[in-house]
């Protein structure tokens, strides 16, 4: 192989690697910082989607089996199904009720069962913790746990979802550790 051909192959390989849609979470640096807003620690052993409209999207066994998504949205961006917006002065339980109403409007989660809707804290700030279960189109029970808050910047939600059998319990400790690691930047 000629030198020029070797350089072309090396360049193409490096370019494709840079465009890879998934990247393993680096065990030496698991931190993720977003918009001079917050910092959190991603779970070790998970992979991160590199091109996503959400702030963070990670999975351990593939998005069909489990995932954690962290998203920050401005208050004026209405929720797609209820067409309701949030506000900085909204109470955490109001945010929880709004999330439940949004999920119930989806055909995929219309059979939603609320397991918990309780106050909690994220990074020292008041938040809501909503735990639900629903059955997918094949009858498989899926559990979803969302911890969310509203503040002057908008709404921040951290959501974990996985099949209730095996996968949800297996990744729950990683999600709890991610929640405990959230720190808001001054």
PyMOL CGO cylinders between C-alpha atoms (Angstrom):
from pymol import cmd
from pymol.cgo import CYLINDER

trace = [
    CYLINDER, 0.00, 0.00, 0.00, 1.34, 3.39, -0.91, 0.3, 1, 1, 1, 1, 1, 1,
    CYLINDER, 1.34, 3.39, -0.91, 1.84, 6.09, 1.66, 0.3, 1, 1, 1, 1, 1, 1,
    CYLINDER, 1.84, 6.09, 1.66, -0.92, 8.26, 0.17, 0.3, 1, 1, 1, 1, 1, 1,
    CYLINDER, -0.92, 8.26, 0.17, -3.38, 5.37, 0.20, 0.3, 1, 1, 1, 1, 1, 1,
    CYLINDER, -3.38, 5.37, 0.20, -2.44, 4.59, 3.83, 0.3, 1, 1, 1, 1, 1, 1,
    CYLINDER, -2.44, 4.59, 3.83, -3.04, 8.23, 4.77, 0.3, 1, 1, 1, 1, 1, 1,
    CYLINDER, -3.04, 8.23, 4.77, -6.45, 8.23, 3.05, 0.3, 1, 1, 1, 1, 1, 1,
    CYLINDER, -6.45, 8.23, 3.05, -7.46, 5.03, 4.86, 0.3, 1, 1, 1, 1, 1, 1,
    CYLINDER, -7.46, 5.03, 4.86, -6.25, 6.44, 8.20, 0.3, 1, 1, 1, 1, 1, 1,
    CYLINDER, -6.25, 6.44, 8.20, -8.12, 9.71, 7.59, 0.3, 1, 1, 1, 1, 1, 1,
    CYLINDER, -8.12, 9.71, 7.59, -11.36, 7.91, 6.68, 0.3, 1, 1, 1, 1, 1, 1,
    CYLINDER, -11.36, 7.91, 6.68, -11.08, 5.64, 9.72, 0.3, 1, 1, 1, 1, 1, 1,
    CYLINDER, -11.08, 5.64, 9.72, -10.54, 8.62, 12.01, 0.3, 1, 1, 1, 1, 1, 1,
    CYLINDER, -10.54, 8.62, 12.01, -13.43, 10.51, 10.39, 0.3, 1, 1, 1, 1, 1, 1,
    CYLINDER, -13.43, 10.51, 10.39, -15.82, 7.61, 10.83, 0.3, 1, 1, 1, 1, 1, 1,
    CYLINDER, -15.82, 7.61, 10.83, -14.77, 7.18, 14.46, 0.3, 1, 1, 1, 1, 1, 1,
    CYLINDER, -14.77, 7.18, 14.46, -15.44, 10.86, 15.08, 0.3, 1, 1, 1, 1, 1, 1,
    CYLINDER, -15.44, 10.86, 15.08, -18.97, 10.43, 13.69, 0.3, 1, 1, 1, 1, 1, 1,
    CYLINDER, -18.97, 10.43, 13.69, -19.77, 7.33, 15.75, 0.3, 1, 1, 1, 1, 1, 1,
    CYLINDER, -19.77, 7.33, 15.75, -23.25, 7.65, 17.21, 0.3, 1, 1, 1, 1, 1, 1,
    CYLINDER, -23.25, 7.65, 17.21, -22.29, 5.93, 20.50, 0.3, 1, 1, 1, 1, 1, 1,
    CYLINDER, -22.29, 5.93, 20.50, -19.34, 6.41, 22.79, 0.3, 1, 1, 1, 1, 1, 1,
    CYLINDER, -19.34, 6.41, 22.79, -18.48, 4.38, 25.88, 0.3, 1, 1, 1, 1, 1, 1,
    CYLINDER, -18.48, 4.38, 25.88, -18.52, 6.46, 29.07, 0.3, 1, 1, 1, 1, 1, 1,
    CYLINDER, -18.52, 6.46, 29.07, -14.89, 7.08, 29.96, 0.3, 1, 1, 1, 1, 1, 1,
    CYLINDER, -14.89, 7.08, 29.96, -14.24, 5.53, 33.40, 0.3, 1, 1, 1, 1, 1, 1,
    CYLINDER, -14.24, 5.53, 33.40, -11.52, 8.12, 34.06, 0.3, 1, 1, 1, 1, 1, 1,
    CYLINDER, -11.52, 8.12, 34.06, -13.83, 11.08, 33.34, 0.3, 1, 1, 1, 1, 1, 1,
    CYLINDER, -13.83, 11.08, 33.34, -17.53, 10.35, 33.73, 0.3, 1, 1, 1, 1, 1, 1,
    CYLINDER, -17.53, 10.35, 33.73, -18.57, 13.97, 34.23, 0.3, 1, 1, 1, 1, 1, 1,
    CYLINDER, -18.57, 13.97, 34.23, -20.96, 15.76, 31.91, 0.3, 1, 1, 1, 1, 1, 1,
    CYLINDER, -20.96, 15.76, 31.91, -21.48, 19.52, 32.08, 0.3, 1, 1, 1, 1, 1, 1,
    CYLINDER, -21.48, 19.52, 32.08, -24.26, 21.27, 30.25, 0.3, 1, 1, 1, 1, 1, 1,
    CYLINDER, -24.26, 21.27, 30.25, -24.77, 24.90, 29.28, 0.3, 1, 1, 1, 1, 1, 1,
    CYLINDER, -24.77, 24.90, 29.28, -22.98, 26.31, 32.31, 0.3, 1, 1, 1, 1, 1, 1,
    CYLINDER, -22.98, 26.31, 32.31, -25.99, 24.93, 34.15, 0.3, 1, 1, 1, 1, 1, 1,
    CYLINDER, -25.99, 24.93, 34.15, -25.22, 21.65, 35.87, 0.3, 1, 1, 1, 1, 1, 1,
    CYLINDER, -25.22, 21.65, 35.87, -22.68, 18.87, 36.19, 0.3, 1, 1, 1, 1, 1, 1,
    CYLINDER, -22.68, 18.87, 36.19, -23.35, 15.19, 36.75, 0.3, 1, 1, 1, 1, 1, 1,
    CYLINDER, -23.35, 15.19, 36.75, -21.51, 11.87, 36.75, 0.3, 1, 1, 1, 1, 1, 1,
    CYLINDER, -21.51, 11.87, 36.75, -22.50, 9.36, 34.07, 0.3, 1, 1, 1, 1, 1, 1,
    CYLINDER, -22.50, 9.36, 34.07, -22.72, 5.69, 35.04, 0.3, 1, 1, 1, 1, 1, 1,
    CYLINDER, -22.72, 5.69, 35.04, -19.63, 3.57, 34.39, 0.3, 1, 1, 1, 1, 1, 1,
    CYLINDER, -19.63, 3.57, 34.39, -20.14, 0.79, 31.86, 0.3, 1, 1, 1, 1, 1, 1,
    CYLINDER, -20.14, 0.79, 31.86, -22.87, 2.64, 29.96, 0.3, 1, 1, 1, 1, 1, 1,
    CYLINDER, -22.87, 2.64, 29.96, -22.61, 4.15, 26.47, 0.3, 1, 1, 1, 1, 1, 1,
    CYLINDER, -22.61, 4.15, 26.47, -23.58, 7.66, 25.46, 0.3, 1, 1, 1, 1, 1, 1,
    CYLINDER, -23.58, 7.66, 25.46, -25.30, 8.77, 22.29, 0.3, 1, 1, 1, 1, 1, 1,
    CYLINDER, -25.30, 8.77, 22.29, -23.11, 11.47, 20.81, 0.3, 1, 1, 1, 1, 1, 1,
    CYLINDER, -23.11, 11.47, 20.81, -25.66, 13.10, 18.50, 0.3, 1, 1, 1, 1, 1, 1,
    CYLINDER, -25.66, 13.10, 18.50, -28.86, 13.71, 20.42, 0.3, 1, 1, 1, 1, 1, 1,
    CYLINDER, -28.86, 13.71, 20.42, -31.23, 16.61, 20.94, 0.3, 1, 1, 1, 1, 1, 1,
    CYLINDER, -31.23, 16.61, 20.94, -31.29, 15.85, 24.66, 0.3, 1, 1, 1, 1, 1, 1,
    CYLINDER, -31.29, 15.85, 24.66, -28.52, 16.99, 26.99, 0.3, 1, 1, 1, 1, 1, 1,
    CYLINDER, -28.52, 16.99, 26.99, -27.56, 13.39, 27.81, 0.3, 1, 1, 1, 1, 1, 1,
    CYLINDER, -27.56, 13.39, 27.81, -28.78, 10.01, 26.54, 0.3, 1, 1, 1, 1, 1, 1,
    CYLINDER, -28.78, 10.01, 26.54, -27.06, 6.89, 27.90, 0.3, 1, 1, 1, 1, 1, 1,
    CYLINDER, -27.06, 6.89, 27.90, -27.86, 3.20, 27.83, 0.3, 1, 1, 1, 1, 1, 1,
    CYLINDER, -27.86, 3.20, 27.83, -26.29, 0.12, 29.32, 0.3, 1, 1, 1, 1, 1, 1,
    CYLINDER, -26.29, 0.12, 29.32, -27.85, -2.67, 27.26, 0.3, 1, 1, 1, 1, 1, 1,
    CYLINDER, -27.85, -2.67, 27.26, -29.37, -0.75, 24.33, 0.3, 1, 1, 1, 1, 1, 1,
    CYLINDER, -29.37, -0.75, 24.33, -32.19, 1.81, 24.15, 0.3, 1, 1, 1, 1, 1, 1,
    CYLINDER, -32.19, 1.81, 24.15, -34.86, -0.88, 23.82, 0.3, 1, 1, 1, 1, 1, 1,
    CYLINDER, -34.86, -0.88, 23.82, -33.78, -2.38, 27.15, 0.3, 1, 1, 1, 1, 1, 1,
    CYLINDER, -33.78, -2.38, 27.15, -32.82, 0.60, 29.30, 0.3, 1, 1, 1, 1, 1, 1,
    CYLINDER, -32.82, 0.60, 29.30, -31.88, 4.22, 29.04, 0.3, 1, 1, 1, 1, 1, 1,
    CYLINDER, -31.88, 4.22, 29.04, -31.35, 7.40, 31.02, 0.3, 1, 1, 1, 1, 1, 1,
    CYLINDER, -31.35, 7.40, 31.02, -32.16, 10.71, 29.41, 0.3, 1, 1, 1, 1, 1, 1,
    CYLINDER, -32.16, 10.71, 29.41, -31.41, 14.14, 30.86, 0.3, 1, 1, 1, 1, 1, 1,
    CYLINDER, -31.41, 14.14, 30.86, -33.13, 17.08, 29.20, 0.3, 1, 1, 1, 1, 1, 1,
    CYLINDER, -33.13, 17.08, 29.20, -33.37, 20.80, 29.92, 0.3, 1, 1, 1, 1, 1, 1,
    CYLINDER, -33.37, 20.80, 29.92, -36.11, 22.69, 28.09, 0.3, 1, 1, 1, 1, 1, 1,
    CYLINDER, -36.11, 22.69, 28.09, -37.23, 26.32, 28.28, 0.3, 1, 1, 1, 1, 1, 1,
    CYLINDER, -37.23, 26.32, 28.28, -40.57, 27.10, 29.88, 0.3, 1, 1, 1, 1, 1, 1,
    CYLINDER, -40.57, 27.10, 29.88, -42.07, 28.40, 26.66, 0.3, 1, 1, 1, 1, 1, 1,
    CYLINDER, -42.07, 28.40, 26.66, -41.56, 25.06, 24.88, 0.3, 1, 1, 1, 1, 1, 1,
    CYLINDER, -41.56, 25.06, 24.88, -44.92, 23.42, 25.36, 0.3, 1, 1, 1, 1, 1, 1,
    CYLINDER, -44.92, 23.42, 25.36, -45.25, 19.75, 26.09, 0.3, 1, 1, 1, 1, 1, 1,
    CYLINDER, -45.25, 19.75, 26.09, -46.27, 18.04, 22.83, 0.3, 1, 1, 1, 1, 1, 1,
    CYLINDER, -46.27, 18.04, 22.83, -49.43, 16.19, 23.93, 0.3, 1, 1, 1, 1, 1, 1,
    CYLINDER, -49.43, 16.19, 23.93, -50.99, 18.48, 26.55, 0.3, 1, 1, 1, 1, 1, 1,
    CYLINDER, -50.99, 18.48, 26.55, -49.76, 21.69, 24.90, 0.3, 1, 1, 1, 1, 1, 1,
    CYLINDER, -49.76, 21.69, 24.90, -49.01, 23.08, 28.35, 0.3, 1, 1, 1, 1, 1, 1,
    CYLINDER, -49.01, 23.08, 28.35, -45.97, 25.10, 29.31, 0.3, 1, 1, 1, 1, 1, 1,
    CYLINDER, -45.97, 25.10, 29.31, -44.15, 25.19, 32.62, 0.3, 1, 1, 1, 1, 1, 1,
    CYLINDER, -44.15, 25.19, 32.62, -43.26, 28.23, 34.71, 0.3, 1, 1, 1, 1, 1, 1,
    CYLINDER, -43.26, 28.23, 34.71, -40.46, 29.04, 37.13, 0.3, 1, 1, 1, 1, 1, 1,
    CYLINDER, -40.46, 29.04, 37.13, -42.92, 29.37, 40.02, 0.3, 1, 1, 1, 1, 1, 1,
    CYLINDER, -42.92, 29.37, 40.02, -44.57, 25.99, 39.38, 0.3, 1, 1, 1, 1, 1, 1,
    CYLINDER, -44.57, 25.99, 39.38, -44.55, 23.69, 42.41, 0.3, 1, 1, 1, 1, 1, 1,
    CYLINDER, -44.55, 23.69, 42.41, -42.83, 20.31, 42.08, 0.3, 1, 1, 1, 1, 1, 1,
    CYLINDER, -42.83, 20.31, 42.08, -46.06, 18.33, 42.52, 0.3, 1, 1, 1, 1, 1, 1,
    CYLINDER, -46.06, 18.33, 42.52, -47.66, 20.40, 39.72, 0.3, 1, 1, 1, 1, 1, 1,
    CYLINDER, -47.66, 20.40, 39.72, -44.79, 19.40, 37.46, 0.3, 1, 1, 1, 1, 1, 1,
    CYLINDER, -44.79, 19.40, 37.46, -45.34, 15.76, 38.42, 0.3, 1, 1, 1, 1, 1, 1,
    CYLINDER, -45.34, 15.76, 38.42, -49.05, 15.94, 37.60, 0.3, 1, 1, 1, 1, 1, 1,
    CYLINDER, -49.05, 15.94, 37.60, -48.24, 17.60, 34.28, 0.3, 1, 1, 1, 1, 1, 1,
    CYLINDER, -48.24, 17.60, 34.28, -45.80, 14.79, 33.38, 0.3, 1, 1, 1, 1, 1, 1,
    CYLINDER, -45.80, 14.79, 33.38, -48.38, 12.14, 34.25, 0.3, 1, 1, 1, 1, 1, 1,
    CYLINDER, -48.38, 12.14, 34.25, -51.02, 13.91, 32.14, 0.3, 1, 1, 1, 1, 1, 1,
    CYLINDER, -51.02, 13.91, 32.14, -48.56, 14.10, 29.24, 0.3, 1, 1, 1, 1, 1, 1,
    CYLINDER, -48.56, 14.10, 29.24, -47.74, 10.39, 29.43, 0.3, 1, 1, 1, 1, 1, 1,
    CYLINDER, -47.74, 10.39, 29.43, -51.40, 9.39, 29.67, 0.3, 1, 1, 1, 1, 1, 1,
    CYLINDER, -51.40, 9.39, 29.67, -52.09, 11.18, 26.38, 0.3, 1, 1, 1, 1, 1, 1,
    CYLINDER, -52.09, 11.18, 26.38, -49.69, 8.85, 24.56, 0.3, 1, 1, 1, 1, 1, 1,
    CYLINDER, -49.69, 8.85, 24.56, -51.05, 5.62, 23.09, 0.3, 1, 1, 1, 1, 1, 1,
    CYLINDER, -51.05, 5.62, 23.09, -47.87, 3.83, 24.20, 0.3, 1, 1, 1, 1, 1, 1,
    CYLINDER, -47.87, 3.83, 24.20, -48.40, 4.73, 27.88, 0.3, 1, 1, 1, 1, 1, 1,
    CYLINDER, -48.40, 4.73, 27.88, -52.18, 5.14, 28.04, 0.3, 1, 1, 1, 1, 1, 1,
    CYLINDER, -52.18, 5.14, 28.04, -52.44, 2.22, 30.53, 0.3, 1, 1, 1, 1, 1, 1,
    CYLINDER, -52.44, 2.22, 30.53, -50.16, 4.07, 32.96, 0.3, 1, 1, 1, 1, 1, 1,
    CYLINDER, -50.16, 4.07, 32.96, -50.14, 3.08, 36.63, 0.3, 1, 1, 1, 1, 1, 1,
    CYLINDER, -50.14, 3.08, 36.63, -48.68, 5.68, 39.00, 0.3, 1, 1, 1, 1, 1, 1,
    CYLINDER, -48.68, 5.68, 39.00, -46.52, 3.96, 41.62, 0.3, 1, 1, 1, 1, 1, 1,
    CYLINDER, -46.52, 3.96, 41.62, -45.26, 7.15, 43.30, 0.3, 1, 1, 1, 1, 1, 1,
    CYLINDER, -45.26, 7.15, 43.30, -45.46, 10.90, 42.92, 0.3, 1, 1, 1, 1, 1, 1,
    CYLINDER, -45.46, 10.90, 42.92, -43.52, 12.52, 45.75, 0.3, 1, 1, 1, 1, 1, 1,
    CYLINDER, -43.52, 12.52, 45.75, -41.33, 15.53, 46.51, 0.3, 1, 1, 1, 1, 1, 1,
    CYLINDER, -41.33, 15.53, 46.51, -37.57, 15.11, 46.46, 0.3, 1, 1, 1, 1, 1, 1,
    CYLINDER, -37.57, 15.11, 46.46, -34.47, 17.22, 45.80, 0.3, 1, 1, 1, 1, 1, 1,
    CYLINDER, -34.47, 17.22, 45.80, -31.94, 17.44, 42.97, 0.3, 1, 1, 1, 1, 1, 1,
    CYLINDER, -31.94, 17.44, 42.97, -28.66, 19.16, 43.74, 0.3, 1, 1, 1, 1, 1, 1,
    CYLINDER, -28.66, 19.16, 43.74, -30.27, 20.71, 46.81, 0.3, 1, 1, 1, 1, 1, 1,
    CYLINDER, -30.27, 20.71, 46.81, -33.24, 22.13, 44.87, 0.3, 1, 1, 1, 1, 1, 1,
    CYLINDER, -33.24, 22.13, 44.87, -36.91, 21.12, 45.29, 0.3, 1, 1, 1, 1, 1, 1,
    CYLINDER, -36.91, 21.12, 45.29, -38.01, 18.57, 42.72, 0.3, 1, 1, 1, 1, 1, 1,
    CYLINDER, -38.01, 18.57, 42.72, -40.55, 15.83, 42.09, 0.3, 1, 1, 1, 1, 1, 1,
    CYLINDER, -40.55, 15.83, 42.09, -40.01, 12.07, 41.79, 0.3, 1, 1, 1, 1, 1, 1,
    CYLINDER, -40.01, 12.07, 41.79, -42.57, 10.27, 39.63, 0.3, 1, 1, 1, 1, 1, 1,
    CYLINDER, -42.57, 10.27, 39.63, -42.45, 6.48, 39.28, 0.3, 1, 1, 1, 1, 1, 1,
    CYLINDER, -42.45, 6.48, 39.28, -44.86, 4.83, 36.83, 0.3, 1, 1, 1, 1, 1, 1,
    CYLINDER, -44.86, 4.83, 36.83, -45.43, 1.46, 35.20, 0.3, 1, 1, 1, 1, 1, 1,
    CYLINDER, -45.43, 1.46, 35.20, -47.14, 0.65, 31.92, 0.3, 1, 1, 1, 1, 1, 1,
    CYLINDER, -47.14, 0.65, 31.92, -47.34, -2.27, 29.51, 0.3, 1, 1, 1, 1, 1, 1,
    CYLINDER, -47.34, -2.27, 29.51, -45.93, -1.94, 26.03, 0.3, 1, 1, 1, 1, 1, 1,
    CYLINDER, -45.93, -1.94, 26.03, -47.72, -3.18, 22.91, 0.3, 1, 1, 1, 1, 1, 1,
    CYLINDER, -47.72, -3.18, 22.91, -46.48, -6.73, 23.60, 0.3, 1, 1, 1, 1, 1, 1,
    CYLINDER, -46.48, -6.73, 23.60, -47.66, -6.70, 27.21, 0.3, 1, 1, 1, 1, 1, 1,
    CYLINDER, -47.66, -6.70, 27.21, -44.20, -6.31, 28.73, 0.3, 1, 1, 1, 1, 1, 1,
    CYLINDER, -44.20, -6.31, 28.73, -44.28, -4.21, 31.93, 0.3, 1, 1, 1, 1, 1, 1,
    CYLINDER, -44.28, -4.21, 31.93, -42.06, -1.14, 31.63, 0.3, 1, 1, 1, 1, 1, 1,
    CYLINDER, -42.06, -1.14, 31.63, -41.09, 1.09, 34.55, 0.3, 1, 1, 1, 1, 1, 1,
    CYLINDER, -41.09, 1.09, 34.55, -40.23, 4.77, 34.23, 0.3, 1, 1, 1, 1, 1, 1,
    CYLINDER, -40.23, 4.77, 34.23, -38.73, 6.91, 36.96, 0.3, 1, 1, 1, 1, 1, 1,
    CYLINDER, -38.73, 6.91, 36.96, -38.47, 10.65, 36.43, 0.3, 1, 1, 1, 1, 1, 1,
    CYLINDER, -38.47, 10.65, 36.43, -36.99, 13.23, 38.75, 0.3, 1, 1, 1, 1, 1, 1,
    CYLINDER, -36.99, 13.23, 38.75, -37.61, 16.79, 37.58, 0.3, 1, 1, 1, 1, 1, 1,
    CYLINDER, -37.61, 16.79, 37.58, -37.61, 20.42, 38.63, 0.3, 1, 1, 1, 1, 1, 1,
    CYLINDER, -37.61, 20.42, 38.63, -38.42, 23.86, 37.33, 0.3, 1, 1, 1, 1, 1, 1,
    CYLINDER, -38.42, 23.86, 37.33, -36.32, 26.97, 37.88, 0.3, 1, 1, 1, 1, 1, 1,
    CYLINDER, -36.32, 26.97, 37.88, -35.61, 30.25, 36.11, 0.3, 1, 1, 1, 1, 1, 1,
    CYLINDER, -35.61, 30.25, 36.11, -33.79, 28.44, 33.27, 0.3, 1, 1, 1, 1, 1, 1,
    CYLINDER, -33.79, 28.44, 33.27, -36.68, 26.07, 32.45, 0.3, 1, 1, 1, 1, 1, 1,
    CYLINDER, -36.68, 26.07, 32.45, -37.54, 22.50, 33.30, 0.3, 1, 1, 1, 1, 1, 1,
    CYLINDER, -37.54, 22.50, 33.30, -34.92, 19.85, 33.92, 0.3, 1, 1, 1, 1, 1, 1,
    CYLINDER, -34.92, 19.85, 33.92, -35.85, 16.19, 33.86, 0.3, 1, 1, 1, 1, 1, 1,
    CYLINDER, -35.85, 16.19, 33.86, -33.81, 13.08, 34.51, 0.3, 1, 1, 1, 1, 1, 1,
    CYLINDER, -33.81, 13.08, 34.51, -35.62, 9.98, 33.35, 0.3, 1, 1, 1, 1, 1, 1,
    CYLINDER, -35.62, 9.98, 33.35, -34.79, 6.28, 33.61, 0.3, 1, 1, 1, 1, 1, 1,
    CYLINDER, -34.79, 6.28, 33.61, -36.81, 3.63, 31.78, 0.3, 1, 1, 1, 1, 1, 1,
    CYLINDER, -36.81, 3.63, 31.78, -36.46, -0.12, 31.43, 0.3, 1, 1, 1, 1, 1, 1,
    CYLINDER, -36.46, -0.12, 31.43, -38.52, -3.33, 31.45, 0.3, 1, 1, 1, 1, 1, 1,
    CYLINDER, -38.52, -3.33, 31.45, -39.72, -3.99, 35.00, 0.3, 1, 1, 1, 1, 1, 1,
    CYLINDER, -39.72, -3.99, 35.00, -38.37, -7.53, 34.91, 0.3, 1, 1, 1, 1, 1, 1,
    CYLINDER, -38.37, -7.53, 34.91, -34.57, -7.70, 35.36, 0.3, 1, 1, 1, 1, 1, 1,
    CYLINDER, -34.57, -7.70, 35.36, -33.50, -4.49, 33.59, 0.3, 1, 1, 1, 1, 1, 1,
    CYLINDER, -33.50, -4.49, 33.59, -35.18, -1.82, 35.75, 0.3, 1, 1, 1, 1, 1, 1,
    CYLINDER, -35.18, -1.82, 35.75, -33.80, -3.13, 39.05, 0.3, 1, 1, 1, 1, 1, 1,
    CYLINDER, -33.80, -3.13, 39.05, -30.38, -3.75, 37.49, 0.3, 1, 1, 1, 1, 1, 1,
    CYLINDER, -30.38, -3.75, 37.49, -29.89, -0.14, 36.35, 0.3, 1, 1, 1, 1, 1, 1,
    CYLINDER, -29.89, -0.14, 36.35, -31.68, 1.61, 39.21, 0.3, 1, 1, 1, 1, 1, 1,
    CYLINDER, -31.68, 1.61, 39.21, -28.57, 2.02, 41.38, 0.3, 1, 1, 1, 1, 1, 1,
    CYLINDER, -28.57, 2.02, 41.38, -26.75, 3.68, 38.47, 0.3, 1, 1, 1, 1, 1, 1,
    CYLINDER, -26.75, 3.68, 38.47, -29.63, 6.12, 38.01, 0.3, 1, 1, 1, 1, 1, 1,
    CYLINDER, -29.63, 6.12, 38.01, -29.73, 6.89, 41.73, 0.3, 1, 1, 1, 1, 1, 1,
    CYLINDER, -29.73, 6.89, 41.73, -25.96, 7.56, 41.68, 0.3, 1, 1, 1, 1, 1, 1,
    CYLINDER, -25.96, 7.56, 41.68, -26.41, 9.89, 38.70, 0.3, 1, 1, 1, 1, 1, 1,
    CYLINDER, -26.41, 9.89, 38.70, -29.16, 11.76, 40.57, 0.3, 1, 1, 1, 1, 1, 1,
    CYLINDER, -29.16, 11.76, 40.57, -26.96, 12.09, 43.67, 0.3, 1, 1, 1, 1, 1, 1,
    CYLINDER, -26.96, 12.09, 43.67, -24.13, 13.50, 41.55, 0.3, 1, 1, 1, 1, 1, 1,
    CYLINDER, -24.13, 13.50, 41.55, -26.07, 16.48, 40.12, 0.3, 1, 1, 1, 1, 1, 1,
    CYLINDER, -26.07, 16.48, 40.12, -24.50, 19.82, 41.01, 0.3, 1, 1, 1, 1, 1, 1,
    CYLINDER, -24.50, 19.82, 41.01, -25.74, 23.15, 39.74, 0.3, 1, 1, 1, 1, 1, 1,
    CYLINDER, -25.74, 23.15, 39.74, -23.15, 25.63, 38.57, 0.3, 1, 1, 1, 1, 1, 1,
    CYLINDER, -23.15, 25.63, 38.57, -23.30, 29.09, 40.16, 0.3, 1, 1, 1, 1, 1, 1,
]
cmd.load_cgo(trace, "trace")
